[in-house]
Amino acid sequence: MKQNRLPSLLVCVTGQRECIRLIKIGKEIAEKENLQLHVLSVLRYTDDFENTSEQIEFLYQGAHQLGAEMSILFNENAALSAAGFARDINAQHIVTGMPGKQLSDFIGVIHVLTPTIPLSMVTNENVVYNMVPVIDTKKSKKKQQVPA
């Protein structure tokens, strides 16, 4: 994959049409933070390509209209794929949906694999919750030291 070195925001979506709201919120954040907008959907290998392709086409068109570049990866481990993709595109912020009743380790795994990248989770009501990046105290102390 060709690496994009410009600072970016990554919106992680499933194949559901409702994910267009995540792209819209991602666009707002990207504009405020002056970041390029990228959308990623990591799909499992499936036999139901017809239904999946219709949903992805809808999201692709929506992402395109909102000025985002959309990528689709096929992998059984969505979080691992998304974290690697975030690094490849120089993501400075990640936006995901908020897990509902079904517990998912996607957000936890993303946070562990990309601990320095802010993570915004969006509820079905479009309320945004932010996970603060982990700060390396050793690096912070070095930056604060003033040479004599």
Secondary structure, 3 states (H helix, E strand, C coil): CCCCCCCEEEEEECCCHHHHHHHHHHHHHHHHHCCEEEEEEEECCCCCHHHHHHHHHHHHHHHHHCCCEEEEEECCCHHHHHHHHHHHCCEEEEEEECCCCCCCCHHHHHHHHCCCCCEEEECCCCCEEEECCCCCHHHHHHHHCCCC
